[in-house]
Amino acid sequence: MRDYVAKVDTDEKHKMDLIVSSYRYRLTQLCRLYLKRGHMTIGEYEQLNEFYHLYTGLGGNGEAKIWYDRAIQLPIVTPVHEEHKYEA
């Protein structure tokens, strides 16, 4: 019985590590995209914040935090289609 419990715990930890790794990959990918472009929209900024908080809530830290800290310093712009949204 103990062997089974130990295996389940190990399997669950492995699954969680995979989830955190995929979040880290996507988070750094988004940050690099925004940094290359030089700005973010408000929607992208909100999405990035939410993504980062989910990632850290799962125990993630390290390299992704460095990229995140750089990206959130970018200017926030309004997309062209939103600027003209209310014109008659």
Contacts in CASP RR format, 6 or more apart in sequence:
PFRMAT RR
TARGET T0000
AUTHOR 0000-0000-0000
METHOD contacts of the structure
MODEL  1
MRDYVAKVDTDEKHKMDLIVSSYRYRLTQLCRLYLKRGHMTIGEYEQLNE
FYHLYTGLGGNGEAKIWYDRAIQLPIVTPVHEEHKYEA
16 58 0 8 1.000
19 58 0 8 1.000
20 55 0 8 1.000
20 58 0 8 1.000
20 59 0 8 1.000
20 60 0 8 1.000
23 51 0 8 1.000
23 54 0 8 1.000
23 55 0 8 1.000
23 58 0 8 1.000
23 60 0 8 1.000
23 64 0 8 1.000
24 55 0 8 1.000
24 60 0 8 1.000
24 63 0 8 1.000
24 64 0 8 1.000
26 51 0 8 1.000
27 48 0 8 1.000
27 51 0 8 1.000
27 52 0 8 1.000
27 55 0 8 1.000
27 64 0 8 1.000
27 67 0 8 1.000
27 68 0 8 1.000
28 63 0 8 1.000
28 64 0 8 1.000
28 67 0 8 1.000
30 44 0 8 1.000
30 47 0 8 1.000
30 48 0 8 1.000
30 51 0 8 1.000
30 71 0 8 1.000
31 48 0 8 1.000
31 64 0 8 1.000
31 67 0 8 1.000
31 68 0 8 1.000
31 70 0 8 1.000
31 71 0 8 1.000
32 67 0 8 1.000
34 40 0 8 1.000
34 44 0 8 1.000
34 48 0 8 1.000
34 71 0 8 1.000
34 74 0 8 1.000
35 67 0 8 1.000
35 70 0 8 1.000
35 71 0 8 1.000
35 74 0 8 1.000
38 74 0 8 1.000
38 75 0 8 1.000
39 74 0 8 1.000
39 75 0 8 1.000
39 76 0 8 1.000
39 77 0 8 1.000
40 48 0 8 1.000
40 71 0 8 1.000
40 74 0 8 1.000
40 75 0 8 1.000
40 76 0 8 1.000
40 77 0 8 1.000
41 76 0 8 1.000
41 77 0 8 1.000
41 78 0 8 1.000
41 79 0 8 1.000
42 76 0 8 1.000
42 78 0 8 1.000
45 72 0 8 1.000
45 76 0 8 1.000
48 68 0 8 1.000
48 71 0 8 1.000
48 72 0 8 1.000
49 72 0 8 1.000
52 64 0 8 1.000
52 65 0 8 1.000
52 68 0 8 1.000
55 64 0 8 1.000
56 65 0 8 1.000
END
